[in-house]
Amino acid sequence: MLFLCTFDTFAKLCVLFHEKKQMTNKNNHTPKIPQNYQVNTDSFACPITTDIAVFGYVDHRLKLLLTKRSVGDFTDHWLLPGGVMEADETLQDCANKILFALTGVKDIHFEQVKVYSALDRHPIKRVITVSFYAMVKPGDHPFSLKGNVEQIAWFDIDDIPKNLGFDHAQIIHDAHLFLKNNLKDRLIVGELLPKTFTLTELQKLYEDILGLELDKRNFRKRIFQMDILKSTGKVKAGVKGGPMLYELE
């Protein structure tokens, strides 16, 4: 049977056929791999770890949490809490895992600081680590010994042991500097101070973190300009002069 069509209809059919052919070719197209193309599998065989600088504020002193391990490298050295990122984890998952193992708490705030990839940072193999810092109130988080952690202790930020393992001295230095540069963040202050505090206690915290003395008048002027405090209407009992207690907005 013979079908007749106009020229316009025939032209449209040709266009449709051409588009369908292009789509079929596109779907079935397998890109050609150059003959000299090589995959360097060694570049993907590098373990990634996380190390966490956990800061606390105890007896009006800025402290850092360090651990000693029972197995692995540098067993006789103090180290930052850390661990290996597993295949099914993100860096954040890994950091959460480490903090939860130490504290039993899952909602500790932490932030990424820096990546360390020096070729010689590990004595045996190539390892890349990503550092984080976290803030805790030691009284609210009783740390426990789990896994390969055999010792755990708080150290004054100005009295860190000299025999640290790996490149953890540099990681601690960078995390402390990161903390100094982020003091305007109200969350940082809130994670270290009790719920209510005096302006003197707040200034002491800033001085401990920054490592310098601050002018009382200028400090208070700057703090009130930040608009992060509100008065509780109460004074601190047992302190001469009854200083006003404040809390974060």
C-alpha positions as YAML, in Angstrom:
chain: A
units: angstrom
residues:
- id: 1
  name: MET
  ca: [0.00, 0.00, 0.00]
- id: 2
  name: LEU
  ca: [1.39, 3.41, -0.94]
- id: 3
  name: PHE
  ca: [1.07, 6.40, 1.42]
- id: 4
  name: LEU
  ca: [1.24, 9.92, 0.06]
- id: 5
  name: CYS
  ca: [2.39, 12.89, 2.13]
- id: 6
  name: THR
  ca: [3.18, 16.49, 1.54]
- id: 7
  name: PHE
  ca: [6.72, 17.77, 1.33]
- id: 8
  name: ASP
  ca: [6.40, 19.51, 4.73]
- id: 9
  name: THR
  ca: [5.32, 16.27, 6.40]
- id: 10
  name: PHE
  ca: [8.18, 14.39, 4.78]
- id: 11
  name: ALA
  ca: [10.66, 17.02, 6.00]
- id: 12
  name: LYS
  ca: [9.36, 16.76, 9.57]
- id: 13
  name: LEU
  ca: [9.69, 12.97, 9.49]
- id: 14
  name: CYS
  ca: [13.30, 13.30, 8.34]
- id: 15
  name: VAL
  ca: [14.09, 15.68, 11.21]
- id: 16
  name: LEU
  ca: [12.51, 13.35, 13.78]
- id: 17
  name: PHE
  ca: [14.43, 10.36, 12.39]
- id: 18
  name: HIS
  ca: [17.70, 12.30, 12.53]
- id: 19
  name: GLU
  ca: [17.14, 13.42, 16.15]
- id: 20
  name: LYS
  ca: [16.25, 9.88, 17.25]
- id: 21
  name: LYS
  ca: [19.39, 8.53, 15.59]
- id: 22
  name: GLN
  ca: [21.54, 11.13, 17.35]
- id: 23
  name: MET
  ca: [19.98, 10.29, 20.72]
- id: 24
  name: THR
  ca: [20.56, 6.57, 20.18]
- id: 25
  name: ASN
  ca: [24.18, 7.16, 19.24]
- id: 26
  name: LYS
  ca: [24.65, 9.39, 22.30]
- id: 27
  name: ASN
  ca: [23.21, 6.80, 24.69]
- id: 28
  name: ASN
  ca: [25.30, 4.00, 23.20]
- id: 29
  name: HIS
  ca: [28.47, 6.04, 22.93]
- id: 30
  name: THR
  ca: [31.44, 4.71, 24.88]
- id: 31
  name: PRO
  ca: [34.25, 7.24, 25.14]
- id: 32
  name: LYS
  ca: [37.54, 5.96, 23.85]
- id: 33
  name: ILE
  ca: [40.29, 5.71, 26.44]
- id: 34
  name: PRO
  ca: [43.68, 6.87, 25.16]
- id: 35
  name: GLN
  ca: [46.13, 4.01, 24.78]
- id: 36
  name: ASN
  ca: [48.65, 5.73, 27.05]
- id: 37
  name: TYR
  ca: [46.04, 6.34, 29.79]
- id: 38
  name: GLN
  ca: [47.06, 4.93, 33.19]
- id: 39
  name: VAL
  ca: [45.42, 4.91, 36.62]
- id: 40
  name: ASN
  ca: [47.81, 5.47, 39.50]
- id: 41
  name: THR
  ca: [46.16, 3.36, 42.18]
- id: 42
  name: ASP
  ca: [48.88, 4.22, 44.70]
- id: 43
  name: SER
  ca: [47.52, 7.77, 44.92]
- id: 44
  name: PHE
  ca: [44.30, 6.46, 46.47]
- id: 45
  name: ALA
  ca: [45.94, 4.19, 49.04]
- id: 46
  name: CYS
  ca: [46.68, 6.90, 51.60]
- id: 47
  name: PRO
  ca: [44.89, 6.62, 54.97]
- id: 48
  name: ILE
  ca: [43.10, 9.72, 56.25]
- id: 49
  name: THR
  ca: [42.82, 10.41, 59.97]
- id: 50
  name: THR
  ca: [41.30, 13.07, 62.18]
- id: 51
  name: ASP
  ca: [42.99, 14.64, 65.21]
- id: 52
  name: ILE
  ca: [41.01, 16.81, 67.61]
- id: 53
  name: ALA
  ca: [42.27, 19.58, 69.88]
- id: 54
  name: VAL
  ca: [39.76, 19.46, 72.74]
- id: 55
  name: PHE
  ca: [39.87, 22.66, 74.82]
- id: 56
  name: GLY
  ca: [38.36, 23.12, 78.25]
- id: 57
  name: TYR
  ca: [38.35, 25.81, 80.94]
- id: 58
  name: VAL
  ca: [39.21, 24.54, 84.42]
- id: 59
  name: ASP
  ca: [39.95, 26.68, 87.50]
- id: 60
  name: HIS
  ca: [40.15, 29.77, 85.30]
- id: 61
  name: ARG
  ca: [42.79, 28.17, 83.11]
- id: 62
  name: LEU
  ca: [42.59, 27.17, 79.44]
- id: 63
  name: LYS
  ca: [43.28, 23.45, 79.17]
- id: 64
  name: LEU
  ca: [43.94, 20.92, 76.40]
- id: 65
  name: LEU
  ca: [43.01, 17.24, 76.49]
- id: 66
  name: LEU
  ca: [45.74, 14.73, 75.62]
- id: 67
  name: THR
  ca: [45.83, 10.94, 75.56]
- id: 68
  name: LYS
  ca: [48.29, 8.06, 75.59]
- id: 69
  name: ARG
  ca: [47.64, 4.91, 73.57]
- id: 70
  name: SER
  ca: [48.43, 1.32, 74.46]
- id: 71
  name: VAL
  ca: [49.10, 0.26, 70.86]
- id: 72
  name: GLY
  ca: [50.40, 1.84, 67.67]
- id: 73
  name: ASP
  ca: [53.10, 4.43, 67.13]
- id: 74
  name: PHE
  ca: [54.33, 6.80, 69.86]
- id: 75
  name: THR
  ca: [52.81, 4.76, 72.70]
- id: 76
  name: ASP
  ca: [55.11, 6.55, 75.17]
- id: 77
  name: HIS
  ca: [54.10, 10.01, 73.97]
- id: 78
  name: TRP
  ca: [51.12, 12.24, 74.66]
- id: 79
  name: LEU
  ca: [48.85, 12.64, 71.64]
- id: 80
  name: LEU
  ca: [45.72, 14.43, 70.57]
- id: 81
  name: PRO
  ca: [42.61, 12.25, 70.46]
- id: 82
  name: GLY
  ca: [42.36, 10.87, 66.94]
- id: 83
  name: GLY
  ca: [41.49, 7.99, 64.69]
- id: 84
  name: VAL
  ca: [41.28, 6.66, 61.15]
- id: 85
  name: MET
  ca: [38.39, 7.60, 58.87]
- id: 86
  name: GLU
  ca: [36.63, 4.44, 57.71]
- id: 87
  name: ALA
  ca: [35.41, 3.86, 54.14]
- id: 88
  name: ASP
  ca: [31.78, 4.57, 55.07]
- id: 89
  name: GLU
  ca: [32.50, 7.73, 57.11]
- id: 90
  name: THR
  ca: [32.85, 11.43, 56.43]
- id: 91
  name: LEU
  ca: [35.46, 13.45, 58.29]
- id: 92
  name: GLN
  ca: [32.70, 14.77, 60.53]
- id: 93
  name: ASP
  ca: [31.51, 11.22, 61.23]
- id: 94
  name: CYS
  ca: [35.03, 10.26, 62.22]
- id: 95
  name: ALA
  ca: [35.43, 13.26, 64.55]
- id: 96
  name: ASN
  ca: [32.04, 12.52, 66.14]
- id: 97
  name: LYS
  ca: [33.07, 8.90, 66.64]
- id: 98
  name: ILE
  ca: [36.24, 9.93, 68.45]
- id: 99
  name: LEU
  ca: [34.50, 12.45, 70.72]
- id: 100
  name: PHE
  ca: [31.69, 10.02, 71.51]
- id: 101
  name: ALA
  ca: [34.18, 7.30, 72.42]
- id: 102
  name: LEU
  ca: [35.85, 9.70, 74.87]
- id: 103
  name: THR
  ca: [32.78, 11.34, 76.38]
- id: 104
  name: GLY
  ca: [29.69, 9.30, 75.53]
- id: 105
  name: VAL
  ca: [28.17, 12.53, 74.17]
- id: 106
  name: LYS
  ca: [27.16, 12.99, 70.53]
- id: 107
  name: ASP
  ca: [26.38, 16.71, 70.34]
- id: 108
  name: ILE
  ca: [29.75, 18.30, 71.09]
- id: 109
  name: HIS
  ca: [30.39, 21.26, 68.80]
- id: 110
  name: PHE
  ca: [33.59, 21.04, 66.73]
- id: 111
  name: GLU
  ca: [35.06, 22.80, 63.70]
- id: 112
  name: GLN
  ca: [37.62, 21.88, 61.08]
- id: 113
  name: VAL
  ca: [40.95, 23.70, 61.35]
- id: 114
  name: LYS
  ca: [43.53, 22.47, 58.84]
- id: 115
  name: VAL
  ca: [44.83, 19.63, 56.67]
- id: 116
  name: TYR
  ca: [48.30, 18.14, 57.23]
- id: 117
  name: SER
  ca: [49.92, 16.17, 54.43]
- id: 118
  name: ALA
  ca: [53.69, 16.37, 54.98]
- id: 119
  name: LEU
  ca: [55.42, 13.32, 53.53]
- id: 120
  name: ASP
  ca: [57.26, 12.56, 56.77]
- id: 121
  name: ARG
  ca: [54.53, 13.26, 59.34]
- id: 122
  name: HIS
  ca: [54.09, 9.52, 59.98]
- id: 123
  name: PRO
  ca: [57.15, 7.36, 60.76]
- id: 124
  name: ILE
  ca: [56.01, 4.30, 58.78]
- id: 125
  name: LYS
  ca: [53.65, 5.26, 55.96]
- id: 126
  name: ARG
  ca: [51.96, 8.16, 54.23]
- id: 127
  name: VAL
  ca: [49.04, 9.47, 56.31]
- id: 128
  name: ILE
  ca: [47.02, 12.64, 55.81]
- id: 129
  name: THR
  ca: [45.24, 14.08, 58.82]
- id: 130
  name: VAL
  ca: [42.52, 16.70, 59.17]
- id: 131
  name: SER
  ca: [42.47, 18.59, 62.45]
- id: 132
  name: PHE
  ca: [39.46, 19.85, 64.36]
- id: 133
  name: TYR
  ca: [38.99, 21.76, 67.57]
- id: 134
  name: ALA
  ca: [36.23, 21.22, 70.10]
- id: 135
  name: MET
  ca: [35.10, 23.05, 73.24]
- id: 136
  name: VAL
  ca: [33.84, 21.29, 76.34]
- id: 137
  name: LYS
  ca: [33.09, 21.98, 79.96]
- id: 138
  name: PRO
  ca: [35.09, 19.24, 81.69]
- id: 139
  name: GLY
  ca: [32.64, 19.03, 84.56]
- id: 140
  name: ASP
  ca: [29.83, 18.24, 82.13]
- id: 141
  name: HIS
  ca: [31.78, 15.59, 80.21]
- id: 142
  name: PRO
  ca: [33.45, 12.90, 82.34]
- id: 143
  name: PHE
  ca: [36.00, 11.34, 80.01]
- id: 144
  name: SER
  ca: [36.50, 7.59, 80.03]
- id: 145
  name: LEU
  ca: [39.24, 5.23, 78.86]
- id: 146
  name: LYS
  ca: [38.05, 3.21, 75.89]
- id: 147
  name: GLY
  ca: [39.66, 1.25, 73.09]
- id: 148
  name: ASN
  ca: [43.42, 1.72, 72.94]
- id: 149
  name: VAL
  ca: [43.43, 4.85, 75.15]
- id: 150
  name: GLU
  ca: [45.23, 4.01, 78.40]
- id: 151
  name: GLN
  ca: [45.74, 7.53, 79.81]
- id: 152
  name: ILE
  ca: [43.86, 10.79, 79.47]
- id: 153
  name: ALA
  ca: [44.62, 14.14, 81.12]
- id: 154
  name: TRP
  ca: [44.07, 17.89, 80.94]
- id: 155
  name: PHE
  ca: [47.12, 20.14, 80.49]
- id: 156
  name: ASP
  ca: [47.49, 23.90, 80.81]
- id: 157
  name: ILE
  ca: [47.81, 25.40, 77.34]
- id: 158
  name: ASP
  ca: [51.11, 26.94, 78.51]
- id: 159
  name: ASP
  ca: [52.40, 23.66, 79.92]
- id: 160
  name: ILE
  ca: [51.96, 21.15, 77.10]
- id: 161
  name: PRO
  ca: [54.38, 18.18, 77.29]
- id: 162
  name: LYS
  ca: [57.38, 18.40, 74.98]
- id: 163
  name: ASN
  ca: [57.36, 14.75, 73.91]
- id: 164
  name: LEU
  ca: [54.30, 14.87, 71.68]
- id: 165
  name: GLY
  ca: [53.94, 12.28, 68.94]
- id: 166
  name: PHE
  ca: [53.73, 12.86, 65.19]
- id: 167
  name: ASP
  ca: [53.29, 16.56, 64.29]
- id: 168
  name: HIS
  ca: [50.79, 17.16, 67.08]
- id: 169
  name: ALA
  ca: [52.76, 20.09, 68.50]
- id: 170
  name: GLN
  ca: [52.13, 21.96, 65.24]
- id: 171
  name: ILE
  ca: [48.48, 20.88, 65.17]
- id: 172
  name: ILE
  ca: [48.00, 22.20, 68.73]
- id: 173
  name: HIS
  ca: [49.68, 25.48, 67.84]
- id: 174
  name: ASP
  ca: [47.44, 25.94, 64.80]
- id: 175
  name: ALA
  ca: [44.27, 25.01, 66.71]
- id: 176
  name: HIS
  ca: [45.11, 27.48, 69.49]
- id: 177
  name: LEU
  ca: [45.74, 30.20, 66.90]
- id: 178
  name: PHE
  ca: [42.42, 29.34, 65.23]
- id: 179
  name: LEU
  ca: [40.71, 29.71, 68.61]
- id: 180
  name: LYS
  ca: [42.31, 33.11, 69.17]
- id: 181
  name: ASN
  ca: [41.17, 34.34, 65.77]
- id: 182
  name: ASN
  ca: [37.59, 33.24, 66.38]
- id: 183
  name: LEU
  ca: [36.97, 34.76, 69.80]
- id: 184
  name: LYS
  ca: [34.20, 36.93, 68.37]
- id: 185
  name: ASP
  ca: [32.13, 33.78, 67.96]
- id: 186
  name: ARG
  ca: [29.69, 33.70, 70.87]
- id: 187
  name: LEU
  ca: [29.50, 29.91, 70.67]
- id: 188
  name: ILE
  ca: [33.17, 29.59, 71.58]
- id: 189
  name: VAL
  ca: [32.70, 31.63, 74.74]
- id: 190
  name: GLY
  ca: [29.51, 29.80, 75.62]
- id: 191
  name: GLU
  ca: [31.11, 26.37, 75.38]
- id: 192
  name: LEU
  ca: [33.80, 27.28, 77.93]
- id: 193
  name: LEU
  ca: [32.06, 29.43, 80.54]
- id: 194
  name: PRO
  ca: [29.42, 28.40, 83.06]
- id: 195
  name: LYS
  ca: [25.85, 29.52, 82.39]
- id: 196
  name: THR
  ca: [26.32, 32.70, 84.45]
- id: 197
  name: PHE
  ca: [29.60, 34.56, 84.93]
- id: 198
  name: THR
  ca: [31.06, 37.92, 85.90]
- id: 199
  name: LEU
  ca: [32.78, 40.33, 83.55]
- id: 200
  name: THR
  ca: [36.04, 39.66, 85.38]
- id: 201
  name: GLU
  ca: [35.69, 35.93, 84.70]
- id: 202
  name: LEU
  ca: [34.93, 36.64, 81.05]
- id: 203
  name: GLN
  ca: [37.98, 38.88, 80.74]
- id: 204
  name: LYS
  ca: [40.16, 36.22, 82.39]
- id: 205
  name: LEU
  ca: [38.99, 33.70, 79.79]
- id: 206
  name: TYR
  ca: [39.91, 36.04, 76.94]
- id: 207
  name: GLU
  ca: [43.30, 36.73, 78.51]
- id: 208
  name: ASP
  ca: [44.03, 33.02, 78.94]
- id: 209
  name: ILE
  ca: [43.15, 32.26, 75.33]
- id: 210
  name: LEU
  ca: [45.03, 35.23, 73.90]
- id: 211
  name: GLY
  ca: [47.97, 34.90, 76.26]
- id: 212
  name: LEU
  ca: [48.07, 38.59, 77.19]
- id: 213
  name: GLU
  ca: [46.62, 41.09, 79.65]
- id: 214
  name: LEU
  ca: [43.73, 43.28, 78.52]
- id: 215
  name: ASP
  ca: [42.80, 46.75, 79.67]
- id: 216
  name: LYS
  ca: [39.68, 46.43, 81.82]
- id: 217
  name: ARG
  ca: [37.90, 49.53, 80.50]
- id: 218
  name: ASN
  ca: [38.59, 48.84, 76.83]
- id: 219
  name: PHE
  ca: [37.66, 45.17, 77.19]
- id: 220
  name: ARG
  ca: [34.27, 45.90, 78.72]
- id: 221
  name: LYS
  ca: [33.53, 48.59, 76.15]
- id: 222
  name: ARG
  ca: [34.31, 46.15, 73.35]
- id: 223
  name: ILE
  ca: [32.28, 43.33, 74.89]
- id: 224
  name: PHE
  ca: [29.18, 45.48, 75.33]
- id: 225
  name: GLN
  ca: [29.52, 46.67, 71.72]
- id: 226
  name: MET
  ca: [29.34, 43.03, 70.61]
- id: 227
  name: ASP
  ca: [25.85, 42.85, 72.17]
- id: 228
  name: ILE
  ca: [26.19, 39.23, 73.26]
- id: 229
  name: LEU
  ca: [25.57, 39.62, 77.01]
- id: 230
  name: LYS
  ca: [22.56, 40.28, 79.18]
- id: 231
  name: SER
  ca: [22.45, 40.92, 82.89]
- id: 232
  name: THR
  ca: [20.75, 38.33, 85.10]
- id: 233
  name: GLY
  ca: [19.88, 40.97, 87.68]
- id: 234
  name: LYS
  ca: [21.76, 38.92, 90.27]
- id: 235
  name: VAL
  ca: [25.17, 39.31, 91.90]
- id: 236
  name: LYS
  ca: [27.77, 36.67, 92.65]
- id: 237
  name: ALA
  ca: [27.55, 35.62, 96.26]
- id: 238
  name: GLY
  ca: [30.64, 35.41, 98.42]
- id: 239
  name: VAL
  ca: [32.67, 37.83, 96.31]
- id: 240
  name: LYS
  ca: [33.72, 41.25, 97.53]
- id: 241
  name: GLY
  ca: [31.65, 44.00, 95.95]
- id: 242
  name: GLY
  ca: [29.00, 41.57, 94.69]
- id: 243
  name: PRO
  ca: [29.83, 41.69, 90.94]
- id: 244
  name: MET
  ca: [26.92, 41.39, 88.53]
- id: 245
  name: LEU
  ca: [26.30, 38.03, 86.89]
- id: 246
  name: TYR
  ca: [25.80, 37.89, 83.12]
- id: 247
  name: GLU
  ca: [24.75, 35.28, 80.61]
- id: 248
  name: LEU
  ca: [24.84, 35.03, 76.84]
- id: 249
  name: GLU
  ca: [21.98, 36.50, 74.83]
...
